[in-house]
Amino acid sequence: MIRLFFLLPIIMCIVWWWYLNSRGYSLKEGLKGFVYILSFNAVIVLFFVTMLYVTH
């Protein structure tokens, strides 16, 4: 399952991009959202990598 974690930020960014386009915002205006999405996913991945390291 961990090998599929790369899909989570991709799907979240696509949904965010769709939301921005449907509301008439530019990608530049929604850049902060992309940063939040990528930061959130980095924290999730780091947590799981840490848990793998701790439990082995």
Contacts in CASP RR format, 6 or more apart in sequence:
PFRMAT RR
TARGET T0000
AUTHOR 0000-0000-0000
METHOD contacts of the structure
MODEL  1
MIRLFFLLPIIMCIVWWWYLNSRGYSLKEGLKGFVYILSFNAVIVLFFVT
MLYVTH
2 48 0 8 1.000
2 52 0 8 1.000
5 41 0 8 1.000
5 44 0 8 1.000
5 45 0 8 1.000
5 48 0 8 1.000
8 41 0 8 1.000
8 44 0 8 1.000
9 37 0 8 1.000
9 38 0 8 1.000
9 41 0 8 1.000
12 37 0 8 1.000
12 41 0 8 1.000
13 34 0 8 1.000
13 37 0 8 1.000
13 38 0 8 1.000
16 30 0 8 1.000
16 33 0 8 1.000
16 34 0 8 1.000
16 37 0 8 1.000
17 27 0 8 1.000
20 26 0 8 1.000
20 27 0 8 1.000
20 29 0 8 1.000
20 30 0 8 1.000
END
